[in-house]
Amino acid sequence: MKVGEFLLENGLINSDQLDEALLLQKDNPDRVIGEILVTMGVFSKEELIMAMEMYMVSTGFDLNFIDEWLDQDEIDLLSEKINKQKM
């Protein structure tokens, strides 16, 4: 399951927010959906971290490397790892 779909299915975002974020991502393919949602003001950085932790727990992702004080580079790395695991 993609991160955006997970956030939508769990009521963390609505379909309009997801659609807008996906449109922005088309114009900026190097940006991950979580970063876009933070930029849009849908999530704070801390809320995004909690949402990503929920996503990882639900998908069986290894949480051993997560630190509660992740910076944006670490969030991006985390998203990349999630994407690689889905392949």
C-alpha positions as CSV (number, residue, x, y, z in Angstrom):
1,M,0.0,0.0,0.0
2,K,1.3,3.5,-0.9
3,V,1.8,6.0,1.9
4,G,-0.9,8.3,0.6
5,E,-3.4,5.5,0.4
6,F,-2.6,4.5,3.9
7,L,-3.1,8.0,5.2
8,L,-6.4,8.3,3.4
9,E,-7.7,4.9,4.5
10,N,-6.9,5.7,8.1
11,G,-8.6,9.1,8.1
12,L,-5.3,11.1,8.5
13,I,-6.0,13.0,5.3
14,N,-9.0,13.5,3.0
15,S,-9.2,12.7,-0.7
16,D,-8.9,16.4,-1.7
17,Q,-5.6,16.7,0.3
18,L,-4.3,13.5,-1.3
19,D,-5.3,14.7,-4.8
20,E,-3.6,18.1,-4.3
21,A,-0.4,16.5,-2.9
22,L,-0.3,14.1,-5.8
23,L,-0.7,16.9,-8.3
24,L,2.1,18.8,-6.6
25,Q,4.3,15.7,-6.7
26,K,3.8,15.4,-10.5
27,D,5.4,18.8,-10.9
28,N,8.1,17.9,-8.3
29,P,8.8,14.2,-8.7
30,D,11.8,14.3,-6.4
31,R,9.6,15.3,-3.4
32,V,8.0,12.6,-1.3
33,I,4.3,12.7,-0.5
34,G,5.0,13.3,3.3
35,E,7.2,16.3,2.6
36,I,4.5,17.8,0.3
37,L,1.8,17.2,3.0
38,V,3.9,19.0,5.6
39,T,4.5,21.9,3.1
40,M,0.8,22.1,2.5
41,G,0.2,22.4,6.3
42,V,-1.7,19.2,6.5
43,F,0.8,17.7,8.9
44,S,3.4,19.1,11.2
45,K,6.8,17.4,11.0
46,E,6.0,15.6,14.3
47,E,2.6,14.5,13.0
48,L,4.2,13.2,9.8
49,I,6.7,11.1,11.9
50,M,3.8,9.6,13.9
51,A,1.9,8.8,10.7
52,M,5.0,7.2,9.1
53,E,5.5,5.1,12.2
54,M,1.8,4.0,12.0
55,Y,2.4,3.1,8.3
56,M,5.5,1.2,9.1
57,V,3.9,-0.8,12.0
58,S,1.0,-1.7,9.8
59,T,3.3,-2.9,6.9
60,G,5.7,-4.7,9.2
61,F,8.6,-2.3,8.5
62,D,11.6,-2.6,10.8
63,L,11.3,0.3,13.3
64,N,14.7,-0.3,15.0
65,F,16.3,2.7,13.3
66,I,13.7,5.3,14.0
67,D,14.5,8.3,16.2
68,E,11.7,10.5,17.5
69,W,13.7,13.6,16.4
70,L,14.0,12.9,12.7
71,D,15.0,15.8,10.4
72,Q,13.7,16.2,6.9
73,D,16.6,14.3,5.3
74,E,15.9,11.4,7.6
75,I,12.2,11.5,6.8
76,D,13.1,11.4,3.1
77,L,15.4,8.5,3.7
78,L,12.7,6.7,5.6
79,S,10.3,7.2,2.7
80,E,12.8,5.9,0.3
81,K,13.3,2.8,2.4
82,I,9.6,2.2,2.5
83,N,9.4,2.6,-1.3
84,K,12.2,0.1,-1.8
85,Q,10.5,-2.4,0.5
86,K,7.4,-2.2,-1.6
87,M,9.2,-3.2,-4.7
